[in-house]
């Protein structure tokens, strides 16, 4: 059968012959229905024309209604709507589809076909009247506008009914579209946008941690003299704590960690050995010339009396170790404790490492010392 096989031209020829003889059998119906979904536009168009010449079968009507809504080619939609008008079987579903096509279809040819089908099928009702009066005012295409006007006259619907309201709407739109009103609206939108951005920045800043420099916080909270006194007090306590820890460590006693020990660790290279561990002379337990250096560093430490986390933040930790490293090298060679200061400068870095890495570094260090000591002997 030509409807099921061969090129598209064979199927078109077969559909023309069926429309000419106007005979549809049970054997021809299934392949005929498949022609409505054929890949070629010519086959789908000829299937619509053949359906208009044959019968009012419900399956055929459903296929035509589907084409009016879903076919990608507007030419097929026009032929399908025309075929539905010629068949003359009006249903509520078909009426809704025709009204939708008149209101929403983009192609004017489809809207014209919908007007013709509505006229042939003699569709009436308040819904159609309202749609025709609305489209008569808003329709931009002249030929579609002429067909809508013909339907209004044919059904006796008023053409002038909504013109007064349309003029009022147009006048209101013109008043709202003046230059001054548009400028005010634009400025208001910019103002609202700025307020939104400010509020967004405020919320983002609230969610971020406070990164104000410690020196600025200290200057806001303390005057210079109060900060100096509090710094000296902390320095003296730390000095006594270090000397006491050295004595306890030598005796093997357990050491209790002070909460500011890590923050004050950069002072360890300046604490001399062999002097007293307490009393009012603790302020003299630093090298000569170092008191002014340490006293001028008071703005780098949190000097208030609140509880401070012993875990330093990365920026402060880096600054303290960098200052310790620089001061250690500046004082290198001035005394017999050059080696001690070198190893003490490595201690803060070693403390930050995990246990396994510490062990690996210590092993390598012992190996280097062994090679350096016994190399000449070998």
N, C-alpha and C positions, 0 to 999 in steps of 0.2 A: 504494500500500500504506500502511496506517495506521501501520506500524512505522517508516516513513521520512519521513513528512510529517505536517503538521497539529499540533494542540496536544498536550500531554502526556496529556490525558485519552483521546485516540484511541489512543495507544500502550499505555496501561494496559488499555484495553478489548480491544485486539488480543491482548495477552499473556494476558489471562484466557480469551479464546476458544481460543488455542493450547493452554493448559493443560487446557481442558475437552475438546477433541477429541483431545489427546495425539498430535498429528501434527507432525513437524518435517521439512521438505523441504530440499534443497540450496539452493533459492532463498530460503527463509526464514531459514536459519542466519546469513548475514552480518548482516542488520539486527537479528536477535535478539541476536547477540553485542554489537552496538553499544549495546543497551539497558542493559548492565551499566555503561557509562560515561556514561549520560545525566545531564544537569544536574539533573534532578528526582529527589528522593528516592523519590517514589511509583513512578516507573518502575523504578528500580533494585531496590526491594523486590519489585515484582511479577515482575521478571525472575528473581529468586532463587526465588520460589515456583513459577514456571513451570518453571524448571530442575529443581527437586526432583520435579516430576510427570512429567518426560519421559524422560531418558536419562542414561547414564554416559559422556558424551563427554569426552575429555581436555581439549578447548578450553573446555568449559563448566566443568569442575572447576578449571582454572587461573584462570578469571575469578572464580569464587566464592572461591578462596583469596586472590586479590588483594584482593577486597572485605573479607575478614576482617582484613586487615592495614592497608590504606591508605584505606578509606572514611572520610570525616570524620564521617558520621552513625552514631552507635552503634546506631540502629534497623536500619540496613542490615547492620551487622556481625552482629547477633543473627539476622536472617533468613538471612544467608549461612551462618552456622555451623549453623543448624537444617537448611538445605537439604543441606549436606554430610553431616550425620548421616542424613538420610532417604535420600540416594542410596546410602550404605553402601559406598562405595569407599574403603577405607583405604590410604593410602600413607605412607611415612616423612615426606615433606614435610608432609602434612596432620597427622600426629601431632605433629610439632614445632610447627606453628602452633597447634594446640589447647592444647598444654601451655604455650606462651608466653602465649596469651590468658588461661588460668586464673591464671597467675602475675603478669602485668604489666598487664592491662587495668584501667582506672580504674572503669568503670561496672560495678556488680554484675550488671546484666542480661546483659552480655556474658560474665562469668565463669560465671553460671548456665547460659547456653546452651552454653558449653564443657564444663561438667560433664555435661550431658545428652547432648551429642554423643559424649563419651568413653564414656559408658555404652552408648549405642546401638551404637557401633562396636566395643565390647568391647576397648578398648585396655588392654594389660597390660605389665608390665615393672618392673624396679627403679627406673627413672627416674620412672615414674608413682607408684610407692609412696613414694619419697622426697619427691616434690613434694606429694602428698596429705597426708602426715604433717606436713610443714612448714607447709602452708597451714591445716591443721586447728588448729595452735597459733596462727598469726599472723593468720588471717582475721578482720577486724573486723565484717563484715556478717553478721547472723544467718541470713538465707536462704541465702547462699552457704555459710556454715559448715554448715548442715543438709545441703545437697547433697554437700559434701565428706565429711561423716560417713557419708552413705548409700553413697558410692562405696567408702569404706574397709571398711564392713561387707559390701558386696556382693562385694568381692574378697578378704575375709578378712584384711585387713591390720591390724596391731596399732594400737590407738589410744593406748595408754598407753606406747608405746615410748620416746618422747622427752620425756615429762613430767618425769622426774627431772633430765635435763639442762636443761630449761627452767627448773625451779625453781632450779637452781644458778646459771644465768645471771642470773635475776632477783635472787637474793640478792646476787650480786657487784655488780650494777648499783646496788642500794640502798646497799651499803657504799661504793661509789665516789661516790655522789651526796650524801653527808653534807655538812653546812654547813662543817665544818672543812676537809675535803679540797678542796672547791670554792674556799674562801677562799685556801688555800695555792696552789692552781693559778693563781688570778687574780693573786695577788701575784707569783708566779714569772713569769707572762707580762708583768706590768708591769716587773719588773726586767730581763727580757730585752729588752723594748722600749727601756728607757732605755739599756742597754748598746749596743744597735744604733744609737740616735740619737747617742750619744757617739762611737762609732766612725765614724759617717758624717760628723760634724762634723770629726773629726780628719783624715779623708781629704780632705775639702773644703779645710780650712785648709792641708794640705800642698801641694795643687795650686795655691793662690793665691800670688802674689808677696808678699814681706815688705813690709808697709806701716808698719813701726815708724818713728816720727819720728826724723829724724837727730839731733836734740838728745838724745833718750833714748839712742840708740846711743852717742853721744859720751860722755855721762855715765857709761855703763856701762863704756866702754873706757878713757877717760882721766880723770885728775883735772883740776882746774881749771887748775893751773899748767902741766901738760904741754900741755894744749890751747892755752893762751895762747901758749906758746913756739912750738909748731908753727904756729899761725896767723900769728904775726909773721914766721916764716921764709918761709912761703908768700907773705905780703904783700910782703916785700922782694924775693923772686925775681920776683914779678909786676911790681913797679914797675920793676925793671931791665929786664925783658923788654919792657915797653911803651915805655920810652924808647929802647931799642935798636931796636925795630921802627919807631919814628918816624924815627930817623936813617937806617936802611936803606931805608925807604919813600921818603924824600926823594931818596936817591941812585939809586933804581930797582932795588935788589937784591931778589932773591927772598927772601921771608920764610918761615921755618920755624915752623909753628904749635905752641905749647906745649899739652900735653894738658889743662891746667887753665885755659886762656885764657877759655873761655866761662863757666865757673863763677865766675871772678874778675872778669868784665867790669863788674860794678856798681861797682868801685873806680875806673874810668877817669875819671869826672868829678872826683874828688878829687885826681888826680895833676897837680901843677902843671908848667908848662913852664918852660924856661930854667934848670934846675938840672942838676947832675951826673947821670950815668946809672949810677953804680955806687958801690962802696965801702960803708963802714959807715954813712954818713950817709943811706942810702936810707930809713931809717925816718922821716926828717924831711922827706920829699918830699911830704907831705900837708898840706892846709890846717890851720891852727890850729883846735883844737877838734874835729877830725874823728878823731883817733887813738882817743879813748875810744869814739866811735860805732862805728868799725870793729872795735875790739877786743871790744866787747860783742856783735858779730854772729858770734862764732866758732862758736856752736852751730848755725849754719845751713849750714856747709860740711863735707864729708867730709874730715877732717884726717888720716886714717891714711895710711900710706905705700903702700897698694895701688894698683894700676892702676885708674883710674876712666874710665868711658866719657865722652868729651867731649860726648856728646849728652845734655842735661839732660832729666830726666823732666818732664812737664807741670806737676805741682804745684810742684816746686822752681823751675822756670823762671818760673812766674807770680809766686811769692813774691819772687824776686830782682828781677824787673822792677818789681813794685809798690813794693818798698823803694827802688829807684833813683829811680823817678818821684817818690815822696814827698820823699826827701832833696834831689833836684834843685830842687823847688819851694820847699822850706824855705830853701835857700841862694840862691834867685833874688834879684837886686837887691843882693847884698852885694859884688859886684865887677864887673869889666869882662867877665867870661866868662859872662854870663847867656845870650847867644845860643849860645855854644858848648855850654853845659850842656843847653840845650833840644834842640839837634840831636843831641847825644850820647845823650840819653834816648830819641830815636827810633831810634837805630841798632840796638839789640837786636831791636826789632820788625821792622825792615826786613830783618835778616839771616834771619829765619825764613821770609820769603816766597820763592816761586819766582822764577826769573830774569825771566820775562816780566812778572810783576806789579811787580817792582822797577823795571823800565824804565818801565812805565806811571806809577808813582807819581813817579819822578824827572821825567818829562816834565810831569806836572801841576804839580809843585813849581816847575819852571822857568817854566812859564806864569804861575803866581800871582806869582812874583817879578817877572817882566817887566811884568805888568799893574800891579802896585803901584808899580814904579819909574818907568814912563813914563806913568802915567795923568794926573798933573798937567801934564806937558809937552804931551800931546795936548789 
